[in-house]
Amino acid sequence: MKIELTILYTSILTFIFIVLTLRVIALRGAPFLKFLSFMGNIENNDIALKQSIRAQGNFIEYTPIFIILLFLAENNNVNLFLLNILAIIFTVSRLLHGFYFGFLNSYIAPEKFKETKKNSLFFICRVGPTILTIISLLVIAIVNLKNL
């Protein structure tokens, strides 16, 4: 049984998770990670910390499911090209989403949400990756079901 894709993408996703985790630790005041504690345009450290915690949490909510589905598909000899494309889409979408929430000024006050939806960075780093994450999970789940 060869599972090279699963190993590769699990490792890459782990590195992303570690960076998101280090960001949370830095915002909690760890002096050795001070270089990661910048807040961009966020004026309040509590908001930056909450956003970074959510970025980390959101990442860890979706990633294990994808990794399990990738392993099952690879183990069932699903086309490696298709699996690689799905894994790239998932990885890039989680990277963009995680760094938008964890590192950029992604806090949106409720009264400003309507105007923010017109912002291209908002779409590229929040809406787009969310849609791509769901699509990649849906497609890999369907592929697994077809290969029963």
C-alpha positions in Angstrom: 0.0 0.0 0.0 1.5 3.3 -1.1 0.2 6.5 0.5 2.7 9.0 -0.7 0.2 11.8 -1.4 -1.4 11.4 2.0 2.1 11.6 3.6 3.0 14.6 1.5 -0.1 16.7 2.1 -0.4 15.7 5.8 3.1 17.0 6.3 2.4 20.3 4.4 -0.8 20.8 6.3 1.0 20.1 9.6 3.5 22.8 8.8 0.6 25.3 8.2 -1.0 24.2 11.5 2.3 24.7 13.4 2.6 28.3 12.0 -1.0 29.1 13.0 -0.3 27.6 16.5 2.8 29.6 16.9 0.9 32.7 16.0 -1.6 32.0 18.8 1.3 31.4 21.3 2.9 34.6 20.2 -0.2 36.7 20.7 -0.5 35.2 24.2 2.8 36.9 25.0 5.6 34.4 24.4 8.7 36.5 24.2 10.6 34.1 21.9 7.9 34.4 19.3 7.6 38.2 19.4 8.2 38.4 15.6 4.8 36.7 15.1 2.9 38.9 17.4 2.4 41.8 15.0 -1.3 42.8 14.7 -1.5 44.5 11.3 -4.3 47.0 11.4 -5.9 45.4 14.5 -5.8 47.8 17.3 -6.8 45.4 20.1 -4.6 42.4 21.0 -7.7 40.5 22.3 -9.3 40.7 18.9 -6.1 39.6 17.2 -5.8 36.7 19.6 -9.5 35.6 19.1 -9.1 35.8 15.4 -5.9 33.7 15.5 -7.5 31.1 17.8 -10.4 30.8 15.3 -8.0 30.5 12.4 -6.3 27.7 14.1 -9.6 26.1 15.2 -11.1 26.4 11.8 -8.1 24.8 10.2 -8.1 21.8 12.6 -11.9 21.3 12.1 -11.6 20.7 8.4 -8.1 19.2 7.9 -8.5 15.8 9.6 -11.6 14.9 7.6 -9.8 15.7 4.4 -6.7 13.7 5.4 -8.8 10.7 6.2 -10.7 10.9 2.9 -7.4 11.4 1.0 -6.0 8.3 2.7 -9.0 6.2 1.9 -9.1 7.3 -1.7 -5.4 6.7 -2.2 -5.7 3.3 -0.5 -8.5 2.5 -3.0 -6.3 3.3 -5.9 -8.2 6.4 -7.0 -6.6 8.4 -9.8 -3.5 10.1 -8.3 -3.8 13.1 -10.6 -7.4 13.8 -9.4 -6.3 13.3 -5.7 -3.3 15.6 -6.2 -5.5 18.3 -7.7 -8.0 18.0 -4.8 -5.2 18.1 -2.2 -3.7 21.2 -3.8 -7.0 22.9 -3.8 -7.7 22.0 -0.2 -4.2 23.0 1.0 -4.2 26.3 -0.8 -7.7 27.2 0.4 -6.8 26.4 4.0 -3.5 28.3 3.7 -5.3 31.4 2.4 -8.1 31.2 4.9 -5.9 30.5 7.9 -3.5 33.4 7.1 -6.3 35.8 6.4 -7.9 35.1 9.8 -4.7 34.5 11.7 -2.4 37.3 10.4 -4.4 39.9 8.5 -6.9 42.4 9.7 -9.9 40.1 9.3 -12.0 41.4 12.1 -15.1 42.9 10.7 -17.5 45.0 12.8 -21.1 44.0 12.1 -21.9 47.5 10.9 -19.1 47.3 8.3 -19.8 43.8 7.0 -21.9 44.9 4.0 -19.2 47.1 2.6 -16.5 44.5 3.4 -18.2 41.9 1.2 -17.2 44.1 -1.8 -13.5 43.8 -0.9 -11.6 41.5 -3.2 -9.2 40.4 -0.5 -12.2 39.3 1.6 -13.4 37.2 -1.3 -10.0 35.8 -2.3 -9.0 34.9 1.2 -12.2 34.1 3.0 -15.2 33.4 0.8 -13.2 31.7 -2.1 -11.2 29.3 0.2 -14.3 28.4 2.1 -16.1 27.4 -1.1 -13.1 25.5 -2.4 -12.6 23.7 0.9 -16.2 22.5 0.8 -16.0 21.5 -2.9 -12.8 19.6 -2.3 -14.3 17.7 0.6 -17.5 17.0 -1.3 -15.7 15.7 -4.4 -13.3 13.5 -2.5 -16.2 12.1 -0.5 -18.1 11.3 -3.7 -15.0 9.8 -5.3 -14.6 7.5 -2.3 -18.2 6.4 -2.5 -17.9 5.7 -6.2 -14.9 3.4 -5.4 -16.6 1.2 -2.9 
